[in-house]
Amino acid sequence: MSISVALVEDNDDLRMSMKNLLKRSPRLRVVADYADAESTLADIARHKPDVVLMDVKLPKMDGVECVRVLKGLMPTVVIIMLTVHDDNDSLFNSILAGADGFLLKDTVPSRLVEAIEEVSHGGSPMTPQIARRIVQRFRKSDPVPADMENLTPREREVLEELALGNRYKEISDRLGISLDGIRFHIRGVYQKLHVHSRTEAVLKYALAFRRSQKGNVAHAIHRSFLTLQPAPDSLITEIAMPYKAWFQCINPECGATYPLNSIVYQCERCQSLLEVKHDTQALAQRSAAAWMKLFEDRYKSNEWPYGSGVWGKKEWILPQIDNNNIVSLYEGGTNLFWAERFSKVIGLKDLWIKLCGNTHSGSFKDLGMTVLVSQVKQMISEGAPIKAVACASTGDTSAALATYCAAAGIQSIVLLPRGKISLAQLVQPISNGALVLYLDTDFDGCMKLVQEITKDPTLYLANSMNSLRVEGQKTVGIEIVQQFDWEAPDVIIIPGGNLGNVSALGKGLMMMKDLGLIAKLPRIAVAQAQRANPLYRSYLRNFEVFEPIEAQKTLASAIQIGNPVSFQKAVRTLKQFNGIVEQASEEELADAAALGDRTGMFNCPHTGVALAVLLKLLKAGKIDKAERVVVISTAHGLKFVEMKVKYHKGELDFPARHANQPLELPARLDAVKDALHKSLESRSEFQA
């Protein structure tokens, strides 16, 4: 969708040039242009522009006063001030009047277009010259705040450059210091200010000036860079991005918090799992309709990195991450397949399959891995000592980790249970350059070992107990609702192994409800293989007891897990979503997968588990035939062809109801015709 723009500029030639410039962008649409403030205020409401470009110096009523009046008439309109005058009065008066951005007229044309798109999405564009004036105005005329007194003069210079948004190379050039010297001074700043990131350091810088100067500089900085009200001193507010996220212990009696760039996987205080928490109060400053519009505008676009199904929701995922550190392979945006034929066979009116396996490495794990590897890249850029990223896997996690690490140029290490994954799953990390450790144990054994080796801070843990992955995987639920024109289905069925995907699904849907994008929550049904069913066993006992088991060999090898690390989170989600847990036998899952294939799918065995559970819940009356149901297909069937070959050749330990074997014939026309006649007559519509 295009962004509508109105121009307010008294110079006719310049106004026409700007109009022609903006028309060249397919994403922008000029709906009105005016030569003065009076005609603007009299007419602009009927055009309802998304963005207004406003000249500061206008005849009669000037641009600053026009902004003040216009904000009263149209509070939600966003305004960028344009001026040849870079004096402080124009800058600060515009900010106080309510302008959302401030650019000089000598800004390059491409930056002007970027600024319009940025401000329409909630940003506050500003040239480096303007930003620099804000900091320089106060550092020249006021004493150094007490909070900054421990910093050396050089450290304060480096911190001020960070506050201006300059990169390490730019700071190095400006101050005449080597990159190693810049990193040395930044470490000193972090240690003395007791912070862990650039964001926290810059925010302390702004807040220190606010306390020492009665609010002047903080007001200027916040109004210049942010679109929400100034936060209390005790909160960390992201400069240049009005949203923040952090790790928090899931134990309500603890609630300990940690920065996202901390190398931490469990609460250091009580050993409970962590989750990524978002400032929902800040997110709620944007309306539900505005979020929907933003997500729709970005969906599958070519705008980096927002065309990704994950990073199109960046503000809900990792809002503080630098786009230059995002490692994306255009994940997400997968097909929501209308299973019309399968629906008719089983007697369900409205069944959809979310084909999460139609992605780069062939499984839904890409959604979480783009987030985790991007954060690792960010941490490395900030000086973290990470040398490699490691995971234990039943196949899909290792494939996704190896793929994204290869794209990022980071070494991956994967621990795999020997003989318990498919050949396709084994060859993926090998091909992508991972260090593959093939161990004589099961997944739970691999998991214990990877938890031990990642106690070394140079080896970063990538399993789902690291809640960064949940942030990407939660977009599955958000995307399903978006694909249904922002309506939630009645039931979502998801295969469950280590159970991180269960809590991720619930988290995304709960965020949508909390922020007003949906009014109701679907029921969530977790499908487990009968041979690896610890969650199902606990469900039968009302989740009062959880007993890890030794998972038995199952065709659904990716969920062959007896001690899921995300059990607590999954139970919490199921209680929030009126959840159900059901199991499927080997015969049930194989037949269900084959039945789905006969109707146009190509299912992994884990999708077979979910389809089998759908059949059982439908037969038991726990799902109504009129309900809209979504089954999440977690991986592509091409990763599990050995299972399909054995099924159709009759080499499994049970009869294959939907086996389809090739007919071996001599190469003679009469033999072919005879076989066709007999086979086509005998074939009838299959039964569930």
Secondary structure, 3 states (H helix, E strand, C coil): CCEEEEEECCCHHHHHHHHHHHHCCCCEEEEEEECCHHHHHHHHHHCCCCEEEEECCCCCCCHHHHHHHHHHHCCCCEEEEEECCCCHHHHHHHHHHCCCEEEECCCCHHHHHHHHHHHHCCCCCECHHHHHHHHHHHHHHCCCCHHHCCCCHHHHHHHHHHHCCCCHHHHHHHHCCCHHHHHHHHHHHHHHHCCCCHHHHHHHHHHHHHHHCCCHHHHHHHHHHCCCCCCCCCCCCCCCCCCCEEEEECCCCCCCEECCCCCCCECCCCCCEEEEEECHHHHCCCCHHHHHHHHHHHCCCCCCCCCCCCHHHHHHHCCCCCHHHCCCCCCCCCCEEECHHHHHHHCCCEEEEEECCCCCCCECHHHHHHHHHHHHHHHHHCCCCCCEEEEECCCHHHHHHHHHHHHHCCEEEEEEECCCCCHHHHHHHHHCCCEEEEECCCHHHHHHHHHHHCCCCCEEECCCCCCHHHHHHCHHHHHHHHHCCCCCCCEEEEECCCCHHHHHHHHHHHHHHHCCCCCCCCEEEEEEECCCCHHHHHHHCCCCCCCCCCCCCCCCHHHCCCCCCCHHHHHHHHHHCCCEEEEECHHHHHHHHHHHHHCCCCECHHHHHHHHHHHHHHHCCCCCCCCEEEEEECEEHHHHHHHHHHHHHCCCCCCCCCCCCCCCCCCCHHHHHHHHHHHHHHCCCCCC
